[in-house]
Amino acid sequence: MSLVKRWPDEAPTEPLPVCASGEFDDQRPAHPPLRQMKLLFAVATLAAVAATVAVALHISNQSEPSAPTADARRGDCLAWPPGAPERAMKVDCADEHLFEVADSEAMEISSDPAKPAAEGELRQICARAVARYLGPRYDPGGRFVVGMVWTPPASNRQLSGRLMCGLQLASDGIASVGFRGRVADQDQSSVWPAGTCLGIRDGQPTEVAVDCAVPHALEITGAIDLSTVFDQAAPSTAAQDAVVRDACGAATSAYLSPVALDATGLALRYQPIDEAGWVAGTRRIACRIGSAKPDGGWATLRGAAKTGVLIDGQPAAAPPTPAELPPADVTAPVVETLPESPSAQPFPESAPPPAG
């Protein structure tokens, strides 16, 4: 419906009165009175202003997100104001966005979607939706994680609403991380520039880049591209280890120079690429240094390794002398299997973040 009502092409006028004899009434002026002319001028001016405003609003809306989440379908990309995923809007996938929709449907659940039991069920639903959406083109061990946006109506927040399943970058549970382009069209490798630190939550590393001055679990020292060594067949972990052992060792030495890795109290770790990741196109591996604990957890680090790092609040111990070293080759990197990184918040980001 148009915002501007169309006015008649000519202003309505009363018919001139006719005398009984059929002659025009000589007492009526030949032209409209001045008051009527002013009124017609004011109406025409208001109509012109309204039309201008309507055009301006139309132009303004061209740059705004195109549709609310209720219209989101698979393949759409979403963005939302900080802390308000329930206000997600569709945007062009070539622009920066926070979420790529794999499936969307209205549904009812029997409990609050933020409770662990309901959340676990919804995450399983979304994992299956992503599997249908991308199939072998998705790398479960890559930098994109399965996420969900639950947008229930305010009047019935615990029972019904719209569940949107999709892919997003892992976040710290406070602010979502933006990216450009569709997931299937880009490299999903979990790599970052050298010097990046990855956060820690509940004693486990996350895949979220943080400032090295704040608590973190790992520090990136470089990245290795396995496509220059292996062909299309997925290499075994042993085959990858034979390449990464030396390549990550050299990258780490160059990154820390003139500080030796032993002097930092940290060990070199990396995450091998599994078959599913290789099929999806992942080829790069990040070289990471950290301090694993015997119980399976990770020490909390503060500061950068080459400028002085604290390990659980303590400075690194002096490296052992050669006589104290065990006979095994302790300089070889250890193949780490990190737990699945916590995904970005599926519910409004003010809610408590899900555990690991």
WOMOCOR-V736819 format. One record per run of one state. SS is the DSSP state (H for helix, E for strand, L for the rest). FROM is the first residue (numbers start at 1). LEN is the number of residues. If there is no record, write none. Layout:
BEGIN
SS|FROM|LEN ; SS|FROM|LEN
END
This chain:
BEGIN
L|1|17 ; E|18|1 ; L|19|5 ; E|24|1 ; L|25|9 ; H|34|29 ; L|63|5 ; E|68|1 ; H|69|3 ; L|72|5 ; E|77|3 ; L|80|5 ; H|85|3 ; L|88|1 ; E|89|3 ; L|92|5 ; E|97|1 ; L|98|1 ; E|99|10 ; L|109|7 ; H|116|22 ; L|138|6 ; E|144|8 ; L|152|2 ; H|154|3 ; L|157|3 ; E|160|10 ; L|170|9 ; E|179|1 ; L|180|3 ; H|183|3 ; L|186|11 ; E|197|5 ; L|202|2 ; E|204|7 ; L|211|5 ; E|216|1 ; L|217|1 ; E|218|8 ; H|226|3 ; L|229|8 ; H|237|20 ; L|257|4 ; H|261|4 ; L|265|2 ; E|267|4 ; L|271|4 ; H|275|6 ; L|281|3 ; E|284|7 ; L|291|1 ; E|292|1 ; L|293|5 ; E|298|1 ; L|299|2 ; E|301|2 ; L|303|2 ; H|305|3 ; L|308|2 ; E|310|2 ; L|312|2 ; E|314|2 ; L|316|6 ; H|322|3 ; L|325|9 ; E|334|2 ; L|336|21
END
